[in-house]
Amino acid sequence: MKVLVLGGDGYLGWPQALYLSNRGFDVAVFDNLARRQFDLKHGFDSLLPIATLHQRIDRWRELTGKTIEHYHGDTRDYNALAHVLTEFQPDAIVHFAEQRSAPYSMIDREHALFSQENNVLGTLNLLYAMKEFTPDAHLVKLGTMGEYGTPNIEIEEGFIEIHHKGRSDKLPFPKQPGSFYHLSKVHDSNNILFCCKIWGLRATDLNQGIVYGAETLETDMDDLLATRFDYDQVYGTALNRFCVQAAYGFPLTIYGSGGQTRGYINVRDTVRCIELACLNPAKPGEFRVFNQITEWFSVADIANRVQKVAGEMGLTVDVDHLSNPRVESEEHFYSVKHTKLVELGLEPHLLDDDVIAGMIELAQHHRERIDPRLIKPTVNWRTHLNIVKEEPVFTTQVQ
């Protein structure tokens, strides 16, 4: 099977490309390197040092004899998409090529516009290119559990049976996105559903939870194959941030009460889920949704577990509750149906103390690369004045 990974230089796209290549798929990656440009502009960096994409691909070929093709391009450039689809002719297109941070999208008007333009228009470009050049290809699109919000009912997998005034229908599950980023994902889902309906495209929308970890079988093979480990307040998730804070001796920063509950998934399971979706494609005209999580925790749960494991490692870790910069429910019901990927063969790697200890040890090993100025939140949902003196400055959108 030929698989094109859009965003194949990113945190998830790169280990995905390696994983599929290692299993005999014919893989190409397409990326405009925008995430690297953001780091260069604003002084951010991954905890793990990241080789260039060319170095990564060359090292993979040296180690395995397998070739990953590379196309440089932007999903907002229709001609670039037309070129890669025409030349590579993929059977499946794995779409990671989107601005992926909720805080980034809430910095100011420019960052909100970029998030919507890059994500929504880029995906719409892709749908048109698929219709024109690869109408039989299967789109595997990375969505987010954040599309659903935190409703006071169980979250179904994409659709819900509604009974209203004596009639019934199966409708898309109601969406309650919490940022301009999450809104862009909702728009994506609606556009993909529409294009499957009118053009007969086939698509799987993977509403993924928070991904943790940076190690897969393939990235562990060589330092040059490492993927990102973000811990900052724009791109880093709570678990990553807490593990880095524990290693550095910085208090664990909980936003608000810490009751915010979200779905989680190990990066090793993410790459497997994508493979399962590729091997079991949707039918022509079918738009299906899988909830790509394995378990869920509150922010306070995660902080308590990191504090406990760090203490067993001889580290003294305090906890600070900060005023919540986000607009979100801090205490709420949360229950998610997530059976479809398990039915296809997913065997989850669950979050345990050994995994947390491994992440703390990784942060300790790279302690000299930790920049504590990147941890404190400076992006506030309630105001566009998100520039804090002597903190990282966000004024220019990523091109």
C-alpha positions, 0 to 999 in steps of 0.5 A: 500500500502506498501511503502519503503522510501530510505533515510527515516532519511533525511530532506524530507525522514523523514516527508514523512515516517510520512505523508504516515504512518499517511494516512494508508500506511505500511511504512519502511525506509532505511538509512545509516545515512550518513547525520548525519555523515557529521555533526559530522565530520565537525561541522555542525548542523540543526537549529532544534534539531534532535532526533535519528531515533530510538527515532523518530520511537518510539515516532511516535508509542507512539503517533499514535500506528503506526509502521514504520519499520527501515532498516539500509543500503547503496544503494551501498550495493546490498545485503542490498537492496536485503534484504530489497526488499525481506523482505518488498516487497514494492508496491512503492519505494520512493528514497531520498537516495542520496547526495543532495547538489550541493556545496558539490559535488563541494568541490573537486575531492573526494566529486565529486566522492562520489556524483557520486558514491553514487547517480549513482551507488546506483540508478543503484544497486536499479534498478537491485534489483527491476528487480530481487526481486520486478519487479512490484514495482513502483519507485518514484525517487526524481530528480531535476529541476537543471537537466534542467538548465536555457534554453531560452525556456519554460521547459517542463515536461520531454519531448519535441516535436522536429521538425527537417528537416521535421521529428518529435519526442518526446525526453527527454528535453535537460539537462544543469546541473550546478554541479557534483550533478546535473550531477548525477541526469541526469545520474540517469534519463537516467539509469531509462529511459533505465531500464524501456525500457528494463526490463519493470520497472515502474518509476516516476521521480520527478524533484523537485524545491527548498524545503522550510519549516520544518513543516508538520502536522506530524512533528508538533505533537512532538519535537522528530518528527522534521525534519532538517532545514539546513541554512549553505552554503553547504546544506542550501537553500537561503530562509532558509539562509536568514531567519536565517540571518534576525533572527541573524542580519547577512546581507542577502548574495546574490551571484552575482546580484541575478537574478538567478531564480529557482522553489520552493515548500513547504515541505507540498506539497512535501510529498503530491506530493509523495503520489499522485505519489504512488497512481497513479503509472506509467504503466509497462515499463513507465518512466514519469516525473513530474516537482515538483514545485509550483512557481518560484522566483529569489534570489533577489526576495526572499531576498527582501521579507525576508527583507520586512517581517523582517522589519515588525517584527521590525528587521533591515536587510541589504543585501550584494551582494557577488562575486558569487562562482558558475558558473551560469547565473545570469540574464536569462529567466525562465518558467516551465510547471508544470501541471501533479501533479495539475491534479492529485490533488495537491493544492499548499501551496504558499510562502506568508509573513506568511510563511516567518514570521514563518520561521524567528520566528523559527530561533529566537526561536532557535537563540542560535543554529545558527553558523554564521561561517557556512553561508559564502560561502567557496566552489567555482565552479572555483577551487578545493582549497575550504578550507578557513582559519578558516572556516569549513574544507571539506577534507574527504568524507562521508562513 
